[in-house]
Amino acid sequence: MTKIAIIPARGGSKRILKKNIKDFLGKPIIAYSIEAAIKSNLFDEVIVSTDSEEIAEIAKQFGAKTPFLRSEKNSDDFATTFDVIKEVLGWYSANDKNIETASCIYATAPFITSDLLKQAEQNLTTNQFDTVFPVIRFGFPIQRAIKKTNDAGKMDLFQPEHLNSRSQDLEPAFQDAGQFYFFKPKEVLKKKKLWTNNSGIIEIDELLAQDIDTETDWKLAELKYQLAFGK
């Protein structure tokens, strides 16, 4: 049985040029994901799935493997994380390697630590989940979310029955932190999705997560990282 970490990192990023290997506080951002995976000692192999020779070379410099280049089909704007995972697992199966557990770790997730990966792996195993991933709590109750009903800016509530509800009385809600998934390949392939009816979550502090889609997001992520880790 083999345990692997899969780091998707295609070369065609548009909003942030060369996003997956852009410098983040002194080293390519993908290096943080690779190093956390290696430091955890959870994986027999840490691989990067990419269509870019440049990304593949940088990944190797930080200790990851790139056993093959990603197919053109799974390198366009419409390829999903599941598509990438399926391709990697298919390659391992074709090479007679049975994957027991795996983690898909995003290339732009510098807040991931080896301890968090260990916590997710333990949760997956102990509670027999199909998938485990980190989440952050919404800062405001979603039950009191507002919508705009016309161009003039007239408002309405999605759930008007909670207009006068106290925030502390409303059930907390969470969002995917967008960092990684720990999963059982057999179950994910069978159900063809990462969020199954048997998925578990780990709550993390909002300081330890940041979507990075714009240059402003990038600067915020660097500030958060320095606050969280003192670097």
PyMOL commands that set and color helices and strands:
alter all, ss='L'
color gray80, all
select helices_A, chain A and resi 19-21+29-40+53-61+73-75+81-94+114-126+142-144+160-162+167-169+185-191+206-208+215-229
alter helices_A, ss='H'
color red, helices_A
select strands_A, chain A and resi 2-8+23-24+27-28+45-49+99-105+131-137+146-148+155-157+174-176+180-183+199-203
alter strands_A, ss='S'
color yellow, strands_A
deselect
rebuild
show_as cartoon
